[in-house]
Amino acid sequence: MVNYEVTVFTTNWALAATNNNVFIKLVGTEGESNRSWLRGFKGTPALWSGEVAHFTVNCPKSLGGLFLIELDKQHFPFFADSWYPAKVEVKSPDGQKYCFPIHRWITDREVHCFREGKAVIAYEETHNLAKCAREQELIGRKKDYCWSMLKEGLPYCIQDKSPFTLPPEVRFSFTKGTEFLWTAITGGVEPFLKGLDKRDEPWTDIDAFDRVFSCRTTEISEYVREQWKNDAFFASQYLNGVNPIMIRCCKALPENFPVTDDKVFLHGQGSLKEETEKGNIFLCDYKNLNGVAPNTINGKKQYLMAPLVLLQKTEDKLLPIAIQLKQTPAEDNPIFYPTDSEYDWLMAKIFVRSADFQEHELNVHLLRTHLLAEVFAVSLLRNVPMMHPLYKLLVPHTRYTLQINILARLALISENGVFTKFAASGGEAMFEILKRSLSSITYKSLCIPEDIDDRGVKDIPNYYYKDDGLKLWDIIFKFVKKVLSYYYKTDQMVVKDRELQAWIRDIFEYGFLSQEQTGIPQKFSTVTELIKFVTMVIFTCSCQHSAVNSGQYDYGAWMPNTPITLQRPPPKKGASEDIMMQTLPDISTTVKGLSTLWLLSKESSDFVPVGQYPEQYFTEDFPCRQIKSFQHNLHMLSDEINYRNADLDVPYTYLDPARFENSVAI
């Protein structure tokens, strides 16, 4: 008779404990144990939240090398509960230690199989039972995670229509769910109590807006309030605001934007041709919004422009020098300049900022982070088993993504969603813009080093999104390279991995709708290709999402800086403060927008910073060492960013690794 020492770690989460009877079976290369009841001296408290419980399993003989355990939980009548074990460790009679990562909710009475923690690629499996367990895991996953068409021309999404139908392991924790609901409720309470949520009349003056703005402010939102009319601040938002990927170097002035030197350079002090050749002229073109039908809100037609904005780099700052609000030049589509009257120029910038809100929320935020992250996650869960190195590497970067996206579809972009009802681009315009955006996405634009080069913005000063983003990409790339190169020694190993190839094939087909012009790989042929793509996935789900999400309330809380919609067409010339107030969103629309931005910017207390992996999936020494090195490099970058920010009027914190999550979790 030989004894195996079994240690069970229950996750320290609310409601993770079980009072039910738990049974285990050990499976090795030379046999398997009997199904054994995990009965300890503590009784049922042994499997309570945060507890580490020790048991002994007796076997007639050695089981050889352990590679699988079976767990099942049998509840008493009327006393069923859910249990979330973190891992099971087993020490064999010869002193060998085995670790079995679990990280799953066990809610039923079925038998669940879990593999030993060493990462294994499918063609390396040697034991028939191991192969069978691997196949059965994927069969079950394909039933649990099904593709569904959100809208023709858009990336596919998870089939589940409600968070409650998702598998338990991908739902919000009790803490996250409770806090998210509380934030959603309290975000609208104060405007409701003030009676603002039902008032569809315009604001009377800017000071009246303080009634809602003063509810919640941040240091940056206060700064925005003071500087929103300032040209340098307007331009700086293209670098370090929530839409930092819009600006690109202008190699030649577009034919539909006939800006002339005499309007831009007074007294002949330069020329657009000279400044363009020097690389000092930049363009933001909102052509993606051209021709879409704007929304109707509270019975009023809204207005949405597709502007062109010209900016000039002068020494250490960027300034707007011309704005055209529609794509086609015409008498009723004048070009606005800083030399125009105060309100003509301010109104032009307001229409640009409103257009930027639509472009940012639909393309840059929703599509390029949320929807793509969901595609990466669903494909991973359908095609890659838990013992695969890719699963271990990427699953922390899928945390909460499926539920947050379901909630977005229910509360934001559904028929009665906030964005649908209160944004200028809500309704059918929304889906048209999303379709156009998907068609314009390229693989290069998702990889920040290539995106920066393609946009020609490498030399813009004080572009902290660029500076921090490039450093983060490099840190992630080096980490991914070390981990994946450990498992894939040759290109042929990548080619042979059918699970890996199924993952990228689904992404290309369901995420990018088999559009070859995107440049998204359809298969992996080399280790180098794999490393780059996985780096992009991690960067998109963590860094890029933070860059375009975390500052939404900072820059949108002072509504005139980022209007969710506009109620009047742009004046040709001759604007006034009264016209501006009549144009800005009405009172109820404003408070709906601000409540939503507050919700979308509020982190929960179970926040997990990028690079931190409280759920241990890797058990081998080499990848664990690489994780520690990765964490060290992120910590060093965080210190560097904090040191720089200490001297800035507007600190750029959205890519500080200590401040953003591993995944699209909000």
N, C-alpha and C positions, 0 to 999 in steps of 0.2 A: 504494500500500500504506500502510495506517495501522496504528499500534500502540496497543493498549490495555494499560495497566499494571494488573496484577491482584495484589492483596495478600490473602493468606489467613491468617486468625488461627485457630489451633487452641487450644481451651480448655485452660487450665492445670489439668487434672484428672488423677488417676491413670487410666491405661488409655485416655486420650483420643486418643493418637497413632495414626498409621497408617504402615505400611511398604508399603502397596499403591499401585498406580498410580491417580492421580486425574485425571479429565478434566472439562473445563468447556466450556460453550457459552454465548455471550453473545447475548441477544435484545433488539433495539431496535425502535423504531417504523418504521425504514426497512430492516430486514433482520436477519440473524443470522450469527454467525461459524460457522466449522467447529468440530467437536468437537476440542478441543485438549488435549494431554497437559500437565499441570502438572509440568514437569521443570525443576528448579532446579540451581544450582551445588552445593548441599549434598546433592543426591540425596534419598534417603528421609528423613533427619533434618529436612528442611525442614518436614515436617508432623508433627513431634513435639509433645508437650504443651507449651503455653506459647509455641510458636514463632510468629514472624511471617515468612511466606515471600513472596517477590516473584517474579512471573512476567510474561511478555509474551505477549499473544495478537495475532497478525497477522491483519488483514482486508483484503480488496481495496479496500473503501471504508467510509465512515462508516456506522455502524448507526443513527444518530439517537439519540433519547433511550432509554437502557437502562431496561427495566422488569422483566427476568426473566433468571435464569441457570439453566442445567441442570448438575447435578453428578452424576457417577457414579464409583464406586470399583471397580476390577477387581483381584481378588486373584490371587496366584500359587497354583499347586496346593499345597494343604496349609498355606497361610500366610494364611488369611482372618483379618481382625481388624475391630475396630470403630473408627470415627473420629468425633470430636465437634468439628466446626468451630464457632467462635463466629460469625464473619461473614466475608464477602468484600467487599473494597472494590475498585472499578474506577475508574481515571482515564482518561477518553476523550482523544482527540487534541486536542480543543479546551480541555482543562483541567477539564472538568466532572467532579465526583466523585460516585460512586454507592455507596451502602452497602446490602448485602444481608444482613440478619440471618439466621442459620441456626439455631443452638441446637438441633440435632437430632443424634441418633446416626445415622450412615450405616453400616449393617451388611451390606447386600446388594450386588448388582451392578446394581440397577435405576437408572434415571435419576430424579433428584429435582429438582423445580422449586422455586425460591425467588424471591420477589418483591423488588423494590427497597423500601427501608425506609419510604418515605412511606406513611402510612396512607391507605387508599382504601375508601370505602363502595361497595357493589355497584353502585348506580345511577350512580356516577361513572365506572365503567369505560368506556373508549372503544375499546380494541383487542380484537378478537375472540380473539386468542391469550391475552390477559390474562383475559378472561372465562372462557375454556375452562379455563385453569390454576386459576382460582378454584373453578370447579365440580368439577374433578377432585380438588382438595384436600379438599373437603367430602365427596365420594363416598368417598374413602379413609378419612377420619376416621370416617364413620358405620359403616364396616366394623370399624375398630379399637376404637371406643368404643361399645359396645352397652349398652342398659338391661337390667336384670334385676330381678325382684321378689325382694326379700329375704324378706319375709313380708307377707301380705295386711294392708293397713291401715298399712303403713310406707312411708317414702320408698323409691323405687327406688335401685338402686346399679349400679356397673359390673358387667358380666357376668363378667369374669375372676374365677376362683376361686383363682388363685395369682399372686404377684408376678411370676413368671417368664413368664407369658403376657401381661403388660402390654406395650404398646409401650415400647421402651427409653428414650425421652425422658421418660417420667413415672415411671420406676423410681428407687429410691434410687441415689445415687452409690456408687462402690466404698467411699469413706470412710464414708458414712452407713451403708451396709449392714453393714460390718465392725464399726463401733462399736456399732451397735444389737444385733447378735448377741452381742458381747462383754458388753455391759451385761446382756442377758437371761441369759447363762450365769452371770456372776459374781454377779448379784443373788440367786441361789438357792444359791450354793456354801456360804457360811458357815453358814446354817441347816442345810443338808444335812450338813455336816461335824460339826455339833453334834448331829445326830440328831433335830432338832426337826420336820422336815418330815413325819415318819410318826407323830408322837404325837398322838392324838386325845383326850387327856384334858384337863381344864380346867387353867388356871394355878392354882397353889396360893395365890399372893398377888401383889400389885402388884410387889413387888421382884423376883420371879422373871421378870417380863416384861423386866427389864433385860438378860437374856441375849440377847435378839434386838434390843431397841431400841439397845443400845450398839454394834451392828455399824456403823450409819451414823446420824449425827445432823446436824442443821443448827441454826443459831442459833435459828430459829423453833421447830423441833421441841423443842429444849431448853426454850424458854419455855413451850410448850404443856404439856410434862411438869409444869412447876411450877404452872401456872395453870389446868389443865383443870377443876378443881372450882369455880373462881371464877365467880360469876354474871355479873359484868361481862364477863369473857372469853367466857363462853358466848354472851352477847348480841352481842358484838363480831364474832363469826364470821359473823353475818348481814349484816354491813356489809363486812368486808374479808377474810373467809375465801374458800373456794372456791365457795360458793353465795351470791353477793351479790344475787340477784334474787328471793329468796323472800319477803322482808319487804315488807309493805304497810301503809299507814295504815288503822286500823280506824275506819270511820265509824259503825258500830253493831255491838254484840256479837252474834255469831251465835246463833240460837236453840238450837243444839245445843251451846253452850258456856256453861252457866249460872253464870258467875262472879259472886260477890256482893261488895258493897262491904266488908262486915264481915271478909271473909277477906283482902282485898287492902289495905285501908286501916285499920290498927289505930287504935283510939281515935277513929274518925270523922274522921280527918285528910284528908278528900277524898272524891271519888266518881268512879266510872268514867264517869258521864255528863258530869261537868265536864271530866275529863281527855280524854275523847273529843272533846268540842266544841273543846278547845284544840289538838287534833291531836297529843296526846302518847301515844296508845295505838296500838300496832302489833300486827299479827297475822301469824303464819306458819301456814298451813293445809295439811296434807299429805293432803288428801282424795284426791289422785291415787293414793294407795297403798291406799285403803279397799277391803276385801273381796278383795284378791288372795291367792292361796294361797301362803304362804311355802315356802321350799325345805326339802329334807331333806339334811343334810350329815353324812357319816360315819355314816349310819344313824339320825341323830337329827333329829326335827322341830325346825325353827327358828321364830322369832317375829318378826313384823314389824307394827308399829303404824302408824296413820295419825293422828298427833297434831295437836292445836291448841295453839299457844303464844301467850300474851299477853305483850307487853313494854311497858314504860313508859319514856318519855324524861324524864329528870330532869336539868336543867341541861345538862351536857356529856357525859352518858353514857346508855346504854340498859341496862335491867335486866329480866330475866324476872320476871313476877309471878304467872303461873298456867300450868299444863300439864295438858291432858287427853289421854290416850294413845289413845283410840278416838273415832270420830266421833259415836257415839250415846250420850247420857248414860244411865247405869244405875248400880245399886248396886255392881256389880263394875267400874265404870269411874270411880273417884274423880277429883276435880280435885286436883292437887298444888300446894302453895304453898311459898314459901321458909321459912315458919314451921314446916313439917313437920320430922320428924326428919332428921338429916343424910343417912342413907342412903335414906330414902324420896324426898327431893328430888333427891339425886344420881342415883338409879336412874331417875327420871322424865326427867332431862336426858340420861342415857345412851340411853334408848329414843328420845328425840328426835334425838340425834346419829346414831344408827344409821339412823333413817328418813331423815334428811337425806343420809346417804351414798347411799342408794338413789335418792332424788329427784335428787341432784346428778349421779351417774354416768350414769343412764339418760336423764333429761330434759335437764338443764342442760348436761351435757358431751357425751354421745354424740349425742343427737338434735340439739340446737340448735347445735352447732358441727361435729362430725365428719360426721354424715349430711347436714346441709344443705350444708356445704362441698363434699361429694362431688357433690351434685346440681348446685350452681353450676358445678363443674369439668366434669362430664361434658357438661352442656348446652353449655357454652362450647366444648369440644373437638369436639362433634358439629356445631354450628351456625354457628360463627364462624371464618372463615379467618384466617390469620396476619397478613395485611395490614390487617385491620380494626382501627380504634382501640380498640374494646372488648377485643379479644384482647390487644393490646399492653398495655393498662392492667391487665387482670385475670390474665393467665397467671402472673405471678410469685406471685400469691396462691393458686395451685393446686399449688405445688411439693410433691411427695411425698405429697399428700393421698390419692391413689388407693391407693398401696401401703400407707400406714399404716392405712387403713381395711380393706383386705383382711386385713392381719395381725391387726387387732382382731377381725374376724369369725372368723378361724381360731383365735386363741389366747385370746380373751376371752369371746365370746358364742356360740361353737359348742357343740355337744352336750357336748364335753369341755373347754370353755374354763374359765378360772379364774373368771370372774364367774358363769358358769352353775353351776359346781360348789360355789363357796364363798361366794357372796353370798346374803343372806336373800331377795333378789328374783330369784335366778337361775332359769332354767328358763322355764316358761310364764308365770309372773308377770312376768318381764322383758318379754316381748312385749306383754302386756296393758297394762303401765305405759307402754310406748313408744307404743302405739296411742292411749291416753288423752291422752298428752302431745302427740302430733301434732294431735289434734282440738282441743286447747286453745290451740295456738299462734296468735298473731295477728301480723300485720305490725307493728303498733305495738309489740308486746313485743320485736321484734328491732331496733327503732330506739331507742337508749338515751334520747334526749331525751323521746320520747313515753312510754317505759316508766317513766322516773322520775316523770313527771307523773301517769300513770295509777295508779301505786302510791302516790302521795302521800308520797314520801320525800325531796322536794327540800330540806327544812329540817333533816334529821337531821345533827347535827354529827359530825365525824370519820368521815365516810362516804367514804373515799378512792377506792373503786371508782367511786362516783358522780362525784366531783370530777375524777379523772383521765380517766374514760371520756367525760364530756361534752366535755372539752377535746380529746381525741383525735378524737371524732366531728366537732367543728368544724374541726379541722385537715384531716382526710380530706375532709370535705364541700367545703371551699374548693378543695382540690387537684383533686378530681373535677370540680367545677363549671367550673374554668378549662379543664381538658383537654377535657372533652366539649363545652363551649360553643364551643370552637375548631373542632370538626368538625361540630357540629350548630348551625347558625345560626338555624334556625327549627323550630317544632314539626312542620311538614310533613315536614322531612327525617327526623325520628324515625319518623313514621308510615310513610314510604315504604321504610324500611330493613327488608327482609324477613328478613335474617339476624339482626338485633337482635330482631325480633318472634318469630322462631323460638326464640331463646334464652329469652326470658321465657315463651313458651308451654310449652316443655318443662319449665321450672322449676315452673310452676303445675300442669301435668298429672302429672309424674313425681315432683316433690318434695312437693307439697302435695295430691296426689291430687284435683285439681280441686275442692277444698273452698272455696267462695266465701266462707264465713264467716270464713276466715282474713284476708281483706282483701288477700291477695297479688295484685298486678296480673296480669291475664291478657294484657294488651298495654300498650304504651306509647303515649300520645297526645301527651305534651309532653316537652320537654327537662327540665323541672323534675322530672317523675316519674322519668325515667331517672336523673338525678343522685342523687336520694334513694335509689333502689334499689341503684345501684352502690356508693354510700357504705355502705349496710347490708351488702352482700356483703363489701367489704374489711374493715369493722369486725368482722364475724362471723368471718371466716377468720383474722384476726390478733389484734386486741385482745380480743375476747370469748373466743376460745379460750384465750389466755394467762391471762385473769382466772379462768377456771374449771379450768384444767389445771395451771398452774405450781406452785400451792401444795399439790397433793395430798399429796406426801410431808411437807411442812412440818406440815400439820394432821392427817395420818393416821398418821404414824410412831409417835406415842404412841397405840397402839391404843385405850385406853379413851376417848379423845376422839372417835374416829370408828370405832366397831365395824362391821366388814363384815357381821356377823350377830349374833344373840343367841339363846342356847340355852334360855332359860326364859321363861315368860310374865311380864309385869310383876306384882310383888306389889301387892295392894290397899293394904296399909300394913304396916309392921313389917319393912322390909328391913334387911339387915345386910351387913357386908363379905363374909362367907362366901357369902351369896346373890348378891351382886354378882359374885364371882369365878366362881360356878357359871353365871352368866348370860352373861358375856362369851364371845367366841369361843374355841374350844379352841386348843391350841398349834399344830397343823398348819395350821389355817385362818388363824390369825394370821400365820404366816410366809409363807404363800402370798399373802395380801393385801399384806403389806409389800413382798415382792419385786416384785409387780406395780406398786405405787405408785412404787417406786424406778425401775423401767423407764419408766413413763409420765412421769416428771419429769426425766429425764436428757437434756439437749440434746447434740447431736453437734457436732463441731468445725467442720463446714461450715455451721453456723448462719448464717442471713442475717437481720439485724434488719429490722424493718418499715421500709419506705421506701427500703431499699437495693436497687438493681437491678443486680447484676453482669452480668446478661445484658441487653445493650442491645437493646430492641425498637423504641423510638421513635428516629428519626433526625432529625426536623425540629427546628429551633431552638426553637420556642415550647414544645412539650411538654417538651423537655429542660430548659429554663429553669424550668418549673413543678416538675419533679422536684427540682431543686436547692433551690427555695424550700420545697417540701414537706419535704425533708430538714433544712433549716435550722430550720423550725418544730418538727419533732420533736426536734431536738437541744436547742432552747431549753426545750421541755417536760421533757425528761429532766433538764436542769440544775435546773429548778424542783422536780421531784419529789425529786431527791437532796438539795436544800437543805432541803425539808420533812422528809424522812425522817431527817435527822441528829438531830432533836430527838424522835423517836418511840421508845418502848420496843419497839414492833413495827413496823419499817419496812414500808410497803406498796410493793412493787417490781413487782408482777405486771403493771402497766400502764406501766412505764417503757419508752419506745420502744427504748432501747438493749438491753433484756433479753428481748424477745420477737420471734418470727419473723413474716415476711410471711404465712405460711400455716399450715394445720393439718398440721404436719410431725412431730408426735410424739403 
